[in-house]
Amino acid sequence: MTAAQARAIAELSPRYGVQIADGATDLCALFGNRAPCHLEIGCGNGDYIISLAQANPDNNYLGIEVHRPGVGSLMRRAAAAGLRNLRILNRDAMEALAIQIPVASVDHIYVFFPDPWPKKRHHKRRLLQPSFIASLRDHLRANGRLFIATDWQGYADHIAEVMAQVGGLVNLAAPSAYAPRPAWRPPTRYERRGGQLGHVVRDFVYGRA
């Protein structure tokens, strides 16, 4: 962690941070309103969530990120942009969903470019497993949306297989497994680098049945 990241966490946590709790967080109280809440799992340094929060000031955005330096960078960028509709929870996503994020409380969930763990012996470490997908489904409101993107074809195949095992979610790109790239999702440096290496991005959009 850099000195600037550590300073951002120390100074900006009261403004942007969500305190780790042993029970459900009241999202309306957290943001001070009842606006639609959008959740990004693994928001990193905030490329996507900051863009979304800037473009949609009438929505609330909650990011979950376990990597503390990324949280520091995200807070710095949020403050520089003067965002009021963004909060960050520095916690493991599985813990956060199991303990702190209320069920049926989120309108959209974003999982963009999770670690693909390409080696076969590491596939069990992939975030998007049936139990985790079921948890994401349970945290969506009725008619909520789940957006996923990956640039590893093997992981895309895995996602399609896993999603077929979990009830209560409908592929909105049917009959195709893949959805068109959302116009609002900006390309990141990581994504552009993958494109230079010949990686093809696969997008998925599912709706809560």
Residue, then its C-alpha position, 0 to 999 in steps of 0.5 A: m500500500t502506498a502512503a497516498q492510499a493509506r492516507a485516503i483510507a484514513e481520511l476518507s473512510p468516514r465519507y466512503g467506507v462501510q464499517i464491517a458488521d456482524g449483521a445486515t447493513d441498512l442500505c437506505a440508512l447508509f446512503g440516506n435515501r431509497a434510491p436503487c442500489h447497485l452492487e459491484i463485486g471486486c471493484g478494484n480501484g474503481d474503473y467501473i463503479i466510479s464511471l457508473a456512479q458519475a453517469n447515474p447520480d440518482n442510483n446508489y453504488l456499493g463496491i465490495e473489495v478485499h484488496r485494501p490498496g485498491v480501496g485506498s485508490l478508489m476512495r481517492r478517485a471518488a473524492a476527486a470526482g466529488l461522488r455522493n452516491l458511492r460506498i465501499l466495503n473492504r471485506d471478502a465478498m462471500e462473507a459480505l453477502a452471507i452476513q452484511i448485505p440484506v437479501a433482496s436489496v440490490d437492483h443490479i449486481y456486477v461481476f466484471f473480470p473475476d480471476p479466471w484461475p485458468k489452471k485446471r487444478h485451480h478451478k475450484r478457486r473460481l469465484l463463480q460457483p453454484s453456491f455463490i451464484a445462488s447467493l447473488r440471485d438471493h440478494l437481487r430484488a425482483n426483476g433485478r439484473l446480474f451482469i458478468a464479463t470475462d475475457w477467458q473463454g474457458y471461464a466463459d464456458h464454466i460460467a455458462e455451465v454454472m448458470a444453467q445449474v442455478g434456478g431463478l435466473v433467466n439468461l436475457a440474451a437467450p437463445s445465445a449464452y452471450a449478451p452484447r457488450p453494454a455500452w455503459r461499460p468502459p474498457t479498462r487498461y486490463e481489458r485493453r491489454g487482454g484485447q492486445l493479447g487476442h482475448v475475446v470478452r464475453d458478457f452475460v446478463y441474467g434477470r431475477a425470475 
